């Protein structure tokens, strides 16, 4: 087990240490939940206030032109594309992840009209499954979802498959799927891919074009620190732009929105993935977090995240024993995203006790405690301190207190 001095030395030599000062972090809190909602970049508050008080308050409707509001989805999309291995013009920041999932899978299905099978991981984050189930029912053409788990994905991709819609990093276990290999198998049988990058973007390196991905979606409020409910993003490879169609054909996706034509004509390129008027203040507030992720070396960031996750696993097992919690994430950091999942039959009250003690993670039913290791603001000593607090809670059975048993609306 590493000593405290060795852990402190890691912080002193951390090449990413300077990024911590660019976040607003409350005192007395160890925030291990950036995999669910990232903390606020200091510039985000400034940018949101500027957008509200100056651009909206003073500029009023003129700001659609003078402050670049109309171009914001494209500007942020091109910036984020630099992080995710996409080209300029292949990504926009818009809408919510679920809506973008609906649009992307619908567009992919329309490009494969003679096929009716969609492959998904059954233990996906539920919204993905729900949205595709809703889409399949809405299409009314007999589409079937072939639910499998990670070890059965390649075998499930056969020549009857239209779309393979998978999450790159699993929301619970954090296992990472091989995007390039799965996409290659999909293309070999004539299928298309839609990748969910919610737990990937800003956490681990992603290269969409190197993997030949067809479509991708993701959120900006986790490792990209865009704020609660910040807009999501959608990617479509340029080779699909001319033929792709999505069903939510709102006026922002029109070829000439301000011509006010009666009939819909899709915009050229990625713009046809837009739908309605954008949430401008949220878009502007998301920019500083995206900028931080792009500025950081993504390979250094992933290396630090892996090292913190490895340290956490080691310290938990040394301090609490290997039988106290079940490790539900890959032990090999190269196969793991940015968080570590531990399982315990009483995971919910344990997490509530941790949060009261200043260590904020989260809980996913039925028994998973998740701990996120965002590399831009966390220190190795934070990891060690968090395990000390967890060990104390377990040693004194603090979590058994009645006040930790009642379920909150949000877990």
Secondary structure, DSSP 8 states (H G I E B T S, - for coil): ---HHHHHHHHHT-TTGGGGGGEE--TT-EE--TTTS--EEHHHHHHHHHIIIIIITTTGGGHHHHT-TTTHHHHHHHHHHHHHT--TTSEEE-S-HHHHHHHHHHHHHHHTTT--EEEEETTS-HHHHHHHHHHHHHHTS--EEEEE-GGGHHHH--TTEEEEEEESB-TTT-BB--HHHHHHHHHHTT-EEEEE-TTTTTTS---TTTTT--EEEE-SSSTT---TT---EEEE-GGGTTT---S---GGGBTTGGG--SS--B-SGGGGG--S---HHHHHHHHHHHHHHHHS-HHHHHHHHHHHHHHHHHHHHHHH-TTSSEE-S-SSGGGB-SEEEEE-TTHHHHHHHHHHTTEE-EEETTTEEEEE--TTT--HHHHHHHHHHHHHHHHTTGGGSGGGTS--S--
